């Protein structure tokens, strides 16, 4: 009986967390799930991603997955992307640090970020 209750509680919590992630992605035009904050990144990949976004010159939201372990655990299943950071623009997953950096170096990230910022 207790095992069934534990499973049910975990399933409900997972659904609530997935709903929270969906709401965050849909309500923030530019959103970075990262380790730490833009002012104090907690890993090199997050720091690199933040620098690329800051260089684009537009505001962006972030979620510190280290302070939100439920989101950290559920986000890879939501996005089908196993690593962090994860950048969402216009409600769509762009990718992680490598993709963010490649797009930035090619000038594609700034275009995408600016177009998204103007549209909101």
C-alpha positions in Angstrom: 0.0 0.0 0.0 2.8 2.4 0.9 4.6 1.7 -2.3 1.5 2.6 -4.3 1.0 5.8 -2.4 4.7 6.7 -2.9 4.4 6.1 -6.7 1.2 8.1 -6.9 2.8 11.1 -5.0 5.9 11.0 -7.3 3.6 10.8 -10.4 1.6 13.8 -9.2 4.7 15.8 -8.3 6.3 15.0 -11.7 3.1 16.2 -13.5 3.1 19.4 -11.4 6.8 20.0 -12.2 6.3 19.4 -15.9 3.4 21.9 -15.8 5.7 24.4 -14.1 8.3 23.9 -16.8 5.8 24.3 -19.5 4.5 27.5 -18.0 8.1 28.9 -17.6 9.0 28.1 -21.2 5.7 29.5 -22.6 5.8 32.7 -20.5 9.4 33.7 -21.0 10.4 34.5 -24.6 14.1 33.8 -23.8 14.8 31.4 -21.0 18.0 29.7 -19.9 17.9 26.7 -17.6 21.4 26.9 -16.0 23.5 26.0 -13.0 23.7 29.1 -10.9 22.7 32.6 -12.0 24.0 34.9 -14.8 25.8 36.9 -12.1 27.3 33.7 -10.5 27.3 30.7 -12.9 28.1 27.4 -11.2 29.7 25.7 -14.2 31.7 26.7 -17.3 29.0 25.7 -19.8 26.5 27.9 -18.0 29.0 30.8 -17.9 29.7 30.4 -21.6 26.0 30.4 -22.5 25.3 33.4 -20.3 28.2 35.4 -22.0 26.7 34.6 -25.5 23.3 35.7 -24.4 24.5 38.9 -22.7 26.5 39.7 -25.9 23.2 39.6 -27.8 22.0 42.6 -25.8 18.6 41.5 -24.8 17.1 40.6 -21.5 16.5 36.9 -20.7 15.1 34.9 -17.9 16.8 32.0 -16.2 16.1 29.2 -13.8 18.8 27.9 -11.5 18.5 24.2 -11.7 20.8 23.7 -8.7 18.2 25.6 -6.5 15.3 23.6 -8.2 16.2 19.9 -8.0 12.8 18.9 -9.1 13.1 20.9 -12.3 16.7 19.6 -12.8 15.4 16.0 -12.6 12.3 16.6 -14.8 13.7 18.9 -17.5 15.6 16.3 -19.5 12.4 14.3 -20.0 10.5 17.4 -20.9 13.0 18.5 -23.5 14.5 15.2 -24.6 17.9 16.9 -24.0 20.1 15.3 -21.3 22.5 18.1 -20.4 22.5 21.7 -19.0 22.3 24.5 -19.7 19.2 24.5 -22.0 18.1 27.5 -23.9 14.5 28.1 -25.0 13.6 30.9 -27.4 10.0 31.5 -28.4 9.0 28.4 -26.5 11.3 26.1 -28.5 14.5 24.4 -27.3 17.5 25.8 -29.0 20.0 23.5 -27.4 22.9 23.5 -25.0 26.2 25.3 -24.7 27.8 23.9 -27.9 24.8 24.9 -30.0 24.4 28.3 -28.3 28.1 29.0 -28.8 28.1 27.9 -32.5 25.0 29.9 -33.2 26.6 33.0 -31.5 29.8 32.7 -33.4 27.8 32.4 -36.7 25.7 35.5 -35.8 22.6 33.3 -35.8 21.9 33.6 -32.0 21.8 37.4 -31.9 19.4 37.4 -34.9 17.1 34.9 -33.2 17.3 36.6 -29.8 16.6 40.1 -31.3 13.7 38.9 -33.4 12.2 37.2 -30.4 12.7 40.2 -28.2 11.0 42.5 -30.7 8.1 40.1 -31.2 7.2 40.2 -27.4 
